Amino acid sequence: MTWFATLGWQYQRIAQVFVILLTLAAIRLCAQSGEPEIALVIGEPYEAMRQRSSAAIAPAIPREVSFNIPKSDARLRFTDPQYGFVTPSARFFTVIYRDELIHSIRMSPQIEPLLLEDTLRVVLDLQEQWHKAGWVPIRVEQDPPFADTPQWRAQLRDVNKGGTSYWQAGNQYQVMLVVNRFKDIKRPTEERYLIKLALARPWVKP
């Protein structure tokens, strides 16, 4: 092996190490930054939510009832110390406020309409988080929790049915989870679904 060949091999190893270091740095940076999120709890000051959240959102209008939308896709991190949970990132996401206090959330925890397998994965993960945190399904006779069963799959595939489930956290919060089949004109041969989530103080009777 010539001196030039040896030198070339050494430069190649240095380049490989440099690439590995850059990759590790990028992974570390992504882990530190995380996904943009709106972090809140129902009833807290709107400005506290803005300061805590990593996703940008406009300030509240004083003494008004209104809503704002994050300026990018963002996930919801519900920060109640007992009943907290996290959603996937959402494109449709509204934070509703009243007198500069967080009143409720309306969102679709997805970036685009999802296939049935992905829809069930999101919905069942949310229900599992609620179950572990002490939320309880309510109105189960009319609207039982979602499940990955042939009956549920057939119901969700029916464009006239879909599904709804309600969960309650003590006497503090309620969440409504809705899934419907979506006619996606961009992908007319695929079964796509929309998930809708509403979160507020209890508004329906258990």
mmCIF file of the C-alpha atoms, coordinates in Angstrom:
data_MODEL
# 
_entry.id   MODEL 
# 
loop_
_atom_site.group_PDB 
_atom_site.id 
_atom_site.type_symbol 
_atom_site.label_atom_id 
_atom_site.label_alt_id 
_atom_site.label_comp_id 
_atom_site.label_asym_id 
_atom_site.label_entity_id 
_atom_site.label_seq_id 
_atom_site.pdbx_PDB_ins_code 
_atom_site.Cartn_x 
_atom_site.Cartn_y 
_atom_site.Cartn_z 
_atom_site.occupancy 
_atom_site.B_iso_or_equiv 
_atom_site.pdbx_formal_charge 
_atom_site.auth_seq_id 
_atom_site.auth_comp_id 
_atom_site.auth_asym_id 
_atom_site.auth_atom_id 
_atom_site.pdbx_PDB_model_num 
ATOM 1   C CA . MET A 1 1   ? 0.000   0.000  0.000  1.00 0.00 ? 1   MET A CA 1 
ATOM 2   C CA . THR A 1 2   ? 1.429   3.378  -1.042 1.00 0.00 ? 2   THR A CA 1 
ATOM 3   C CA . TRP A 1 3   ? 1.694   6.429  1.183  1.00 0.00 ? 3   TRP A CA 1 
ATOM 4   C CA . PHE A 1 4   ? -1.021  8.146  -0.906 1.00 0.00 ? 4   PHE A CA 1 
ATOM 5   C CA . ALA A 1 5   ? -3.361  5.179  -0.487 1.00 0.00 ? 5   ALA A CA 1 
ATOM 6   C CA . THR A 1 6   ? -2.778  5.155  3.275  1.00 0.00 ? 6   THR A CA 1 
ATOM 7   C CA . LEU A 1 7   ? -3.476  8.884  3.483  1.00 0.00 ? 7   LEU A CA 1 
ATOM 8   C CA . GLY A 1 8   ? -6.696  8.445  1.471  1.00 0.00 ? 8   GLY A CA 1 
ATOM 9   C CA . TRP A 1 9   ? -7.875  5.665  3.774  1.00 0.00 ? 9   TRP A CA 1 
ATOM 10  C CA . GLN A 1 10  ? -7.242  7.851  6.841  1.00 0.00 ? 10  GLN A CA 1 
ATOM 11  C CA . TYR A 1 11  ? -9.232  10.734 5.346  1.00 0.00 ? 11  TYR A CA 1 
ATOM 12  C CA . GLN A 1 12  ? -12.074 8.321  4.601  1.00 0.00 ? 12  GLN A CA 1 
ATOM 13  C CA . ARG A 1 13  ? -12.165 7.154  8.232  1.00 0.00 ? 13  ARG A CA 1 
ATOM 14  C CA . ILE A 1 14  ? -12.123 10.770 9.444  1.00 0.00 ? 14  ILE A CA 1 
ATOM 15  C CA . ALA A 1 15  ? -15.011 11.585 7.107  1.00 0.00 ? 15  ALA A CA 1 
ATOM 16  C CA . GLN A 1 16  ? -16.990 8.595  8.407  1.00 0.00 ? 16  GLN A CA 1 
ATOM 17  C CA . VAL A 1 17  ? -16.461 9.643  12.019 1.00 0.00 ? 17  VAL A CA 1 
ATOM 18  C CA . PHE A 1 18  ? -17.486 13.197 11.140 1.00 0.00 ? 18  PHE A CA 1 
ATOM 19  C CA . VAL A 1 19  ? -20.722 11.965 9.540  1.00 0.00 ? 19  VAL A CA 1 
ATOM 20  C CA . ILE A 1 20  ? -21.501 9.820  12.592 1.00 0.00 ? 20  ILE A CA 1 
ATOM 21  C CA . LEU A 1 21  ? -20.949 12.787 14.931 1.00 0.00 ? 21  LEU A CA 1 
ATOM 22  C CA . LEU A 1 22  ? -23.191 14.999 12.810 1.00 0.00 ? 22  LEU A CA 1 
ATOM 23  C CA . THR A 1 23  ? -25.902 12.341 12.838 1.00 0.00 ? 23  THR A CA 1 
ATOM 24  C CA . LEU A 1 24  ? -25.737 11.954 16.620 1.00 0.00 ? 24  LEU A CA 1 
ATOM 25  C CA . ALA A 1 25  ? -25.897 15.728 17.036 1.00 0.00 ? 25  ALA A CA 1 
ATOM 26  C CA . ALA A 1 26  ? -28.965 15.907 14.800 1.00 0.00 ? 26  ALA A CA 1 
ATOM 27  C CA . ILE A 1 27  ? -30.694 13.120 16.754 1.00 0.00 ? 27  ILE A CA 1 
ATOM 28  C CA . ARG A 1 28  ? -29.915 14.875 20.041 1.00 0.00 ? 28  ARG A CA 1 
ATOM 29  C CA . LEU A 1 29  ? -31.239 18.185 18.726 1.00 0.00 ? 29  LEU A CA 1 
ATOM 30  C CA . CYS A 1 30  ? -34.492 16.561 17.563 1.00 0.00 ? 30  CYS A CA 1 
ATOM 31  C CA . ALA A 1 31  ? -34.931 14.829 20.908 1.00 0.00 ? 31  ALA A CA 1 
ATOM 32  C CA . GLN A 1 32  ? -34.451 18.109 22.745 1.00 0.00 ? 32  GLN A CA 1 
ATOM 33  C CA . SER A 1 33  ? -36.764 20.121 20.522 1.00 0.00 ? 33  SER A CA 1 
ATOM 34  C CA . GLY A 1 34  ? -39.515 17.490 20.204 1.00 0.00 ? 34  GLY A CA 1 
ATOM 35  C CA . GLU A 1 35  ? -42.774 18.009 18.338 1.00 0.00 ? 35  GLU A CA 1 
ATOM 36  C CA . PRO A 1 36  ? -44.453 21.416 18.554 1.00 0.00 ? 36  PRO A CA 1 
ATOM 37  C CA . GLU A 1 37  ? -47.128 21.145 21.206 1.00 0.00 ? 37  GLU A CA 1 
ATOM 38  C CA . ILE A 1 38  ? -49.864 23.078 22.941 1.00 0.00 ? 38  ILE A CA 1 
ATOM 39  C CA . ALA A 1 39  ? -49.627 22.313 26.658 1.00 0.00 ? 39  ALA A CA 1 
ATOM 40  C CA . LEU A 1 40  ? -52.623 23.294 28.757 1.00 0.00 ? 40  LEU A CA 1 
ATOM 41  C CA . VAL A 1 41  ? -55.276 22.398 31.281 1.00 0.00 ? 41  VAL A CA 1 
ATOM 42  C CA . ILE A 1 42  ? -58.925 23.450 31.132 1.00 0.00 ? 42  ILE A CA 1 
ATOM 43  C CA . GLY A 1 43  ? -59.642 26.557 33.217 1.00 0.00 ? 43  GLY A CA 1 
ATOM 44  C CA . GLU A 1 44  ? -56.115 27.960 33.387 1.00 0.00 ? 44  GLU A CA 1 
ATOM 45  C CA . PRO A 1 45  ? -55.111 31.440 32.141 1.00 0.00 ? 45  PRO A CA 1 
ATOM 46  C CA . TYR A 1 46  ? -54.666 31.499 28.381 1.00 0.00 ? 46  TYR A CA 1 
ATOM 47  C CA . GLU A 1 47  ? -51.329 33.290 28.673 1.00 0.00 ? 47  GLU A CA 1 
ATOM 48  C CA . ALA A 1 48  ? -49.965 30.511 30.921 1.00 0.00 ? 48  ALA A CA 1 
ATOM 49  C CA . MET A 1 49  ? -50.719 28.091 28.099 1.00 0.00 ? 49  MET A CA 1 
ATOM 50  C CA . ARG A 1 50  ? -48.915 30.320 25.587 1.00 0.00 ? 50  ARG A CA 1 
ATOM 51  C CA . GLN A 1 51  ? -45.789 30.569 27.749 1.00 0.00 ? 51  GLN A CA 1 
ATOM 52  C CA . ARG A 1 52  ? -45.661 26.825 28.391 1.00 0.00 ? 52  ARG A CA 1 
ATOM 53  C CA . SER A 1 53  ? -46.325 25.658 24.826 1.00 0.00 ? 53  SER A CA 1 
ATOM 54  C CA . SER A 1 54  ? -43.618 25.128 22.226 1.00 0.00 ? 54  SER A CA 1 
ATOM 55  C CA . ALA A 1 55  ? -46.053 25.736 19.348 1.00 0.00 ? 55  ALA A CA 1 
ATOM 56  C CA . ALA A 1 56  ? -46.716 29.397 18.549 1.00 0.00 ? 56  ALA A CA 1 
ATOM 57  C CA . ILE A 1 57  ? -50.282 30.640 19.029 1.00 0.00 ? 57  ILE A CA 1 
ATOM 58  C CA . ALA A 1 58  ? -51.747 34.148 19.033 1.00 0.00 ? 58  ALA A CA 1 
ATOM 59  C CA . PRO A 1 59  ? -52.652 35.905 22.317 1.00 0.00 ? 59  PRO A CA 1 
ATOM 60  C CA . ALA A 1 60  ? -56.210 36.044 23.610 1.00 0.00 ? 60  ALA A CA 1 
ATOM 61  C CA . ILE A 1 61  ? -58.435 39.059 23.014 1.00 0.00 ? 61  ILE A CA 1 
ATOM 62  C CA . PRO A 1 62  ? -59.228 40.526 26.460 1.00 0.00 ? 62  PRO A CA 1 
ATOM 63  C CA . ARG A 1 63  ? -62.777 40.039 27.760 1.00 0.00 ? 63  ARG A CA 1 
ATOM 64  C CA . GLU A 1 64  ? -63.862 38.055 24.699 1.00 0.00 ? 64  GLU A CA 1 
ATOM 65  C CA . VAL A 1 65  ? -65.143 34.567 23.933 1.00 0.00 ? 65  VAL A CA 1 
ATOM 66  C CA . SER A 1 66  ? -63.158 33.358 20.944 1.00 0.00 ? 66  SER A CA 1 
ATOM 67  C CA . PHE A 1 67  ? -60.600 30.822 19.769 1.00 0.00 ? 67  PHE A CA 1 
ATOM 68  C CA . ASN A 1 68  ? -57.118 30.615 18.264 1.00 0.00 ? 68  ASN A CA 1 
ATOM 69  C CA . ILE A 1 69  ? -55.345 28.062 16.110 1.00 0.00 ? 69  ILE A CA 1 
ATOM 70  C CA . PRO A 1 70  ? -51.652 27.108 16.516 1.00 0.00 ? 70  PRO A CA 1 
ATOM 71  C CA . LYS A 1 71  ? -49.445 28.531 13.777 1.00 0.00 ? 71  LYS A CA 1 
ATOM 72  C CA . SER A 1 72  ? -48.144 25.047 12.891 1.00 0.00 ? 72  SER A CA 1 
ATOM 73  C CA . ASP A 1 73  ? -49.182 21.439 13.251 1.00 0.00 ? 73  ASP A CA 1 
ATOM 74  C CA . ALA A 1 74  ? -49.049 20.634 16.963 1.00 0.00 ? 74  ALA A CA 1 
ATOM 75  C CA . ARG A 1 75  ? -49.944 17.914 19.401 1.00 0.00 ? 75  ARG A CA 1 
ATOM 76  C CA . LEU A 1 76  ? -51.994 18.486 22.565 1.00 0.00 ? 76  LEU A CA 1 
ATOM 77  C CA . ARG A 1 77  ? -50.345 17.816 25.900 1.00 0.00 ? 77  ARG A CA 1 
ATOM 78  C CA . PHE A 1 78  ? -53.031 17.929 28.586 1.00 0.00 ? 78  PHE A CA 1 
ATOM 79  C CA . THR A 1 79  ? -51.050 18.836 31.678 1.00 0.00 ? 79  THR A CA 1 
ATOM 80  C CA . ASP A 1 80  ? -53.394 17.940 34.535 1.00 0.00 ? 80  ASP A CA 1 
ATOM 81  C CA . PRO A 1 81  ? -51.128 16.098 37.039 1.00 0.00 ? 81  PRO A CA 1 
ATOM 82  C CA . GLN A 1 82  ? -53.589 13.221 37.425 1.00 0.00 ? 82  GLN A CA 1 
ATOM 83  C CA . TYR A 1 83  ? -55.542 13.105 34.170 1.00 0.00 ? 83  TYR A CA 1 
ATOM 84  C CA . GLY A 1 84  ? -52.874 14.146 31.663 1.00 0.00 ? 84  GLY A CA 1 
ATOM 85  C CA . PHE A 1 85  ? -52.491 12.667 28.193 1.00 0.00 ? 85  PHE A CA 1 
ATOM 86  C CA . VAL A 1 86  ? -50.854 13.436 24.826 1.00 0.00 ? 86  VAL A CA 1 
ATOM 87  C CA . THR A 1 87  ? -52.335 13.304 21.334 1.00 0.00 ? 87  THR A CA 1 
ATOM 88  C CA . PRO A 1 88  ? -50.627 12.891 17.968 1.00 0.00 ? 88  PRO A CA 1 
ATOM 89  C CA . SER A 1 89  ? -49.910 16.084 16.039 1.00 0.00 ? 89  SER A CA 1 
ATOM 90  C CA . ALA A 1 90  ? -52.957 17.812 14.592 1.00 0.00 ? 90  ALA A CA 1 
ATOM 91  C CA . ARG A 1 91  ? -53.550 20.120 11.658 1.00 0.00 ? 91  ARG A CA 1 
ATOM 92  C CA . PHE A 1 92  ? -57.035 21.156 12.814 1.00 0.00 ? 92  PHE A CA 1 
ATOM 93  C CA . PHE A 1 93  ? -56.658 22.410 16.389 1.00 0.00 ? 93  PHE A CA 1 
ATOM 94  C CA . THR A 1 94  ? -58.689 25.144 18.100 1.00 0.00 ? 94  THR A CA 1 
ATOM 95  C CA . VAL A 1 95  ? -58.127 26.484 21.615 1.00 0.00 ? 95  VAL A CA 1 
ATOM 96  C CA . ILE A 1 96  ? -61.337 28.133 22.800 1.00 0.00 ? 96  ILE A CA 1 
ATOM 97  C CA . TYR A 1 97  ? -61.160 30.718 25.577 1.00 0.00 ? 97  TYR A CA 1 
ATOM 98  C CA . ARG A 1 98  ? -63.511 32.875 27.608 1.00 0.00 ? 98  ARG A CA 1 
ATOM 99  C CA . ASP A 1 99  ? -62.377 35.918 29.583 1.00 0.00 ? 99  ASP A CA 1 
ATOM 100 C CA . GLU A 1 100 ? -58.749 34.889 28.921 1.00 0.00 ? 100 GLU A CA 1 
ATOM 101 C CA . LEU A 1 101 ? -59.234 31.449 30.501 1.00 0.00 ? 101 LEU A CA 1 
ATOM 102 C CA . ILE A 1 102 ? -59.010 28.136 28.605 1.00 0.00 ? 102 ILE A CA 1 
ATOM 103 C CA . HIS A 1 103 ? -62.574 26.966 28.023 1.00 0.00 ? 103 HIS A CA 1 
ATOM 104 C CA . SER A 1 104 ? -62.333 23.944 25.700 1.00 0.00 ? 104 SER A CA 1 
ATOM 105 C CA . ILE A 1 105 ? -60.486 22.207 22.864 1.00 0.00 ? 105 ILE A CA 1 
ATOM 106 C CA . ARG A 1 106 ? -61.711 21.063 19.468 1.00 0.00 ? 106 ARG A CA 1 
ATOM 107 C CA . MET A 1 107 ? -59.213 19.180 17.351 1.00 0.00 ? 107 MET A CA 1 
ATOM 108 C CA . SER A 1 108 ? -58.576 16.337 14.933 1.00 0.00 ? 108 SER A CA 1 
ATOM 109 C CA . PRO A 1 109 ? -55.465 14.503 16.198 1.00 0.00 ? 109 PRO A CA 1 
ATOM 110 C CA . GLN A 1 110 ? -54.021 13.696 12.772 1.00 0.00 ? 110 GLN A CA 1 
ATOM 111 C CA . ILE A 1 111 ? -52.269 15.503 9.923  1.00 0.00 ? 111 ILE A CA 1 
ATOM 112 C CA . GLU A 1 112 ? -54.388 13.904 7.182  1.00 0.00 ? 112 GLU A CA 1 
ATOM 113 C CA . PRO A 1 113 ? -57.273 11.426 6.876  1.00 0.00 ? 113 PRO A CA 1 
ATOM 114 C CA . LEU A 1 114 ? -56.003 8.040  8.051  1.00 0.00 ? 114 LEU A CA 1 
ATOM 115 C CA . LEU A 1 115 ? -56.386 4.446  6.972  1.00 0.00 ? 115 LEU A CA 1 
ATOM 116 C CA . LEU A 1 116 ? -58.499 2.286  9.275  1.00 0.00 ? 116 LEU A CA 1 
ATOM 117 C CA . GLU A 1 117 ? -55.511 0.534  10.882 1.00 0.00 ? 117 GLU A CA 1 
ATOM 118 C CA . ASP A 1 118 ? -53.867 3.859  11.728 1.00 0.00 ? 118 ASP A CA 1 
ATOM 119 C CA . THR A 1 119 ? -57.178 5.304  12.929 1.00 0.00 ? 119 THR A CA 1 
ATOM 120 C CA . LEU A 1 120 ? -57.691 2.430  15.356 1.00 0.00 ? 120 LEU A CA 1 
ATOM 121 C CA . ARG A 1 121 ? -54.110 2.727  16.563 1.00 0.00 ? 121 ARG A CA 1 
ATOM 122 C CA . VAL A 1 122 ? -54.603 6.422  17.445 1.00 0.00 ? 122 VAL A CA 1 
ATOM 123 C CA . VAL A 1 123 ? -58.021 5.937  19.029 1.00 0.00 ? 123 VAL A CA 1 
ATOM 124 C CA . LEU A 1 124 ? -57.048 2.906  21.103 1.00 0.00 ? 124 LEU A CA 1 
ATOM 125 C CA . ASP A 1 125 ? -53.864 4.616  22.304 1.00 0.00 ? 125 ASP A CA 1 
ATOM 126 C CA . LEU A 1 126 ? -55.872 7.632  23.500 1.00 0.00 ? 126 LEU A CA 1 
ATOM 127 C CA . GLN A 1 127 ? -58.365 5.389  25.286 1.00 0.00 ? 127 GLN A CA 1 
ATOM 128 C CA . GLU A 1 128 ? -55.516 3.470  26.925 1.00 0.00 ? 128 GLU A CA 1 
ATOM 129 C CA . GLN A 1 129 ? -53.958 6.719  28.163 1.00 0.00 ? 129 GLN A CA 1 
ATOM 130 C CA . TRP A 1 130 ? -57.290 7.831  29.626 1.00 0.00 ? 130 TRP A CA 1 
ATOM 131 C CA . HIS A 1 131 ? -57.891 4.463  31.256 1.00 0.00 ? 131 HIS A CA 1 
ATOM 132 C CA . LYS A 1 132 ? -54.455 4.469  32.904 1.00 0.00 ? 132 LYS A CA 1 
ATOM 133 C CA . ALA A 1 133 ? -54.920 8.061  34.108 1.00 0.00 ? 133 ALA A CA 1 
ATOM 134 C CA . GLY A 1 134 ? -58.265 7.326  35.753 1.00 0.00 ? 134 GLY A CA 1 
ATOM 135 C CA . TRP A 1 135 ? -60.718 8.520  33.116 1.00 0.00 ? 135 TRP A CA 1 
ATOM 136 C CA . VAL A 1 136 ? -63.908 6.439  32.963 1.00 0.00 ? 136 VAL A CA 1 
ATOM 137 C CA . PRO A 1 137 ? -66.034 5.718  29.871 1.00 0.00 ? 137 PRO A CA 1 
ATOM 138 C CA . ILE A 1 138 ? -69.582 7.053  30.230 1.00 0.00 ? 138 ILE A CA 1 
ATOM 139 C CA . ARG A 1 139 ? -72.828 6.545  28.292 1.00 0.00 ? 139 ARG A CA 1 
ATOM 140 C CA . VAL A 1 140 ? -71.500 3.096  27.431 1.00 0.00 ? 140 VAL A CA 1 
ATOM 141 C CA . GLU A 1 141 ? -74.954 1.687  26.615 1.00 0.00 ? 141 GLU A CA 1 
ATOM 142 C CA . GLN A 1 142 ? -75.374 4.162  23.752 1.00 0.00 ? 142 GLN A CA 1 
ATOM 143 C CA . ASP A 1 143 ? -71.718 4.895  22.952 1.00 0.00 ? 143 ASP A CA 1 
ATOM 144 C CA . PRO A 1 144 ? -69.316 2.173  24.130 1.00 0.00 ? 144 PRO A CA 1 
ATOM 145 C CA . PRO A 1 145 ? -65.534 2.652  23.924 1.00 0.00 ? 145 PRO A CA 1 
ATOM 146 C CA . PHE A 1 146 ? -63.872 1.881  20.603 1.00 0.00 ? 146 PHE A CA 1 
ATOM 147 C CA . ALA A 1 147 ? -62.361 -1.581 20.156 1.00 0.00 ? 147 ALA A CA 1 
ATOM 148 C CA . ASP A 1 148 ? -60.543 -3.455 17.427 1.00 0.00 ? 148 ASP A CA 1 
ATOM 149 C CA . THR A 1 149 ? -63.285 -5.986 16.678 1.00 0.00 ? 149 THR A CA 1 
ATOM 150 C CA . PRO A 1 150 ? -65.028 -7.088 13.479 1.00 0.00 ? 150 PRO A CA 1 
ATOM 151 C CA . GLN A 1 151 ? -68.211 -5.374 14.693 1.00 0.00 ? 151 GLN A CA 1 
ATOM 152 C CA . TRP A 1 152 ? -66.461 -2.055 15.277 1.00 0.00 ? 152 TRP A CA 1 
ATOM 153 C CA . ARG A 1 153 ? -64.613 -2.231 11.947 1.00 0.00 ? 153 ARG A CA 1 
ATOM 154 C CA . ALA A 1 154 ? -67.882 -2.853 10.099 1.00 0.00 ? 154 ALA A CA 1 
ATOM 155 C CA . GLN A 1 155 ? -69.554 0.041  11.916 1.00 0.00 ? 155 GLN A CA 1 
ATOM 156 C CA . LEU A 1 156 ? -66.727 2.447  11.113 1.00 0.00 ? 156 LEU A CA 1 
ATOM 157 C CA . ARG A 1 157 ? -66.704 1.408  7.464  1.00 0.00 ? 157 ARG A CA 1 
ATOM 158 C CA . ASP A 1 158 ? -70.404 2.305  7.220  1.00 0.00 ? 158 ASP A CA 1 
ATOM 159 C CA . VAL A 1 159 ? -70.487 5.917  6.007  1.00 0.00 ? 159 VAL A CA 1 
ATOM 160 C CA . ASN A 1 160 ? -73.821 6.437  7.781  1.00 0.00 ? 160 ASN A CA 1 
ATOM 161 C CA . LYS A 1 161 ? -72.648 5.235  11.204 1.00 0.00 ? 161 LYS A CA 1 
ATOM 162 C CA . GLY A 1 162 ? -69.129 5.841  12.464 1.00 0.00 ? 162 GLY A CA 1 
ATOM 163 C CA . GLY A 1 163 ? -68.637 5.883  16.212 1.00 0.00 ? 163 GLY A CA 1 
ATOM 164 C CA . THR A 1 164 ? -68.578 8.083  19.315 1.00 0.00 ? 164 THR A CA 1 
ATOM 165 C CA . SER A 1 165 ? -67.205 7.491  22.793 1.00 0.00 ? 165 SER A CA 1 
ATOM 166 C CA . TYR A 1 166 ? -67.350 9.682  25.905 1.00 0.00 ? 166 TYR A CA 1 
ATOM 167 C CA . TRP A 1 167 ? -64.881 9.615  28.788 1.00 0.00 ? 167 TRP A CA 1 
ATOM 168 C CA . GLN A 1 168 ? -64.960 11.527 32.073 1.00 0.00 ? 168 GLN A CA 1 
ATOM 169 C CA . ALA A 1 169 ? -62.266 12.452 34.599 1.00 0.00 ? 169 ALA A CA 1 
ATOM 170 C CA . GLY A 1 170 ? -63.900 12.673 38.025 1.00 0.00 ? 170 GLY A CA 1 
ATOM 171 C CA . ASN A 1 171 ? -66.189 15.694 37.951 1.00 0.00 ? 171 ASN A CA 1 
ATOM 172 C CA . GLN A 1 172 ? -63.550 17.847 36.272 1.00 0.00 ? 172 GLN A CA 1 
ATOM 173 C CA . TYR A 1 173 ? -63.348 17.042 32.547 1.00 0.00 ? 173 TYR A CA 1 
ATOM 174 C CA . GLN A 1 174 ? -65.097 15.258 29.728 1.00 0.00 ? 174 GLN A CA 1 
ATOM 175 C CA . VAL A 1 175 ? -63.784 14.188 26.357 1.00 0.00 ? 175 VAL A CA 1 
ATOM 176 C CA . MET A 1 176 ? -65.772 13.177 23.292 1.00 0.00 ? 176 MET A CA 1 
ATOM 177 C CA . LEU A 1 177 ? -64.048 11.042 20.654 1.00 0.00 ? 177 LEU A CA 1 
ATOM 178 C CA . VAL A 1 178 ? -65.683 10.659 17.237 1.00 0.00 ? 178 VAL A CA 1 
ATOM 179 C CA . VAL A 1 179 ? -64.588 8.640  14.180 1.00 0.00 ? 179 VAL A CA 1 
ATOM 180 C CA . ASN A 1 180 ? -66.216 8.862  10.748 1.00 0.00 ? 180 ASN A CA 1 
ATOM 181 C CA . ARG A 1 181 ? -65.339 7.562  7.333  1.00 0.00 ? 181 ARG A CA 1 
ATOM 182 C CA . PHE A 1 182 ? -64.088 10.331 5.044  1.00 0.00 ? 182 PHE A CA 1 
ATOM 183 C CA . LYS A 1 183 ? -64.499 10.582 1.287  1.00 0.00 ? 183 LYS A CA 1 
ATOM 184 C CA . ASP A 1 184 ? -60.997 11.536 0.219  1.00 0.00 ? 184 ASP A CA 1 
ATOM 185 C CA . ILE A 1 185 ? -61.197 12.862 -3.360 1.00 0.00 ? 185 ILE A CA 1 
ATOM 186 C CA . LYS A 1 186 ? -57.409 12.700 -3.619 1.00 0.00 ? 186 LYS A CA 1 
ATOM 187 C CA . ARG A 1 187 ? -57.464 8.941  -2.889 1.00 0.00 ? 187 ARG A CA 1 
ATOM 188 C CA . PRO A 1 188 ? -60.919 7.742  -3.981 1.00 0.00 ? 188 PRO A CA 1 
ATOM 189 C CA . THR A 1 189 ? -60.010 4.034  -3.877 1.00 0.00 ? 189 THR A CA 1 
ATOM 190 C CA . GLU A 1 190 ? -58.829 4.135  -0.229 1.00 0.00 ? 190 GLU A CA 1 
ATOM 191 C CA . GLU A 1 191 ? -60.842 3.982  2.988  1.00 0.00 ? 191 GLU A CA 1 
ATOM 192 C CA . ARG A 1 192 ? -59.862 7.062  4.975  1.00 0.00 ? 192 ARG A CA 1 
ATOM 193 C CA . TYR A 1 193 ? -61.115 8.254  8.345  1.00 0.00 ? 193 TYR A CA 1 
ATOM 194 C CA . LEU A 1 194 ? -61.332 11.440 10.422 1.00 0.00 ? 194 LEU A CA 1 
ATOM 195 C CA . ILE A 1 195 ? -60.954 11.509 14.197 1.00 0.00 ? 195 ILE A CA 1 
ATOM 196 C CA . LYS A 1 196 ? -62.521 14.372 16.153 1.00 0.00 ? 196 LYS A CA 1 
ATOM 197 C CA . LEU A 1 197 ? -61.812 15.153 19.790 1.00 0.00 ? 197 LEU A CA 1 
ATOM 198 C CA . ALA A 1 198 ? -63.585 17.628 22.071 1.00 0.00 ? 198 ALA A CA 1 
ATOM 199 C CA . LEU A 1 199 ? -62.339 18.375 25.601 1.00 0.00 ? 199 LEU A CA 1 
ATOM 200 C CA . ALA A 1 200 ? -64.007 20.609 28.220 1.00 0.00 ? 200 ALA A CA 1 
ATOM 201 C CA . ARG A 1 201 ? -65.676 20.684 31.617 1.00 0.00 ? 201 ARG A CA 1 
ATOM 202 C CA . PRO A 1 202 ? -68.455 18.034 31.784 1.00 0.00 ? 202 PRO A CA 1 
ATOM 203 C CA . TRP A 1 203 ? -71.303 18.994 29.452 1.00 0.00 ? 203 TRP A CA 1 
ATOM 204 C CA . VAL A 1 204 ? -73.318 15.769 29.032 1.00 0.00 ? 204 VAL A CA 1 
ATOM 205 C CA . LYS A 1 205 ? -74.791 13.610 31.746 1.00 0.00 ? 205 LYS A CA 1 
ATOM 206 C CA . PRO A 1 206 ? -72.998 10.270 32.366 1.00 0.00 ? 206 PRO A CA 1 
# 
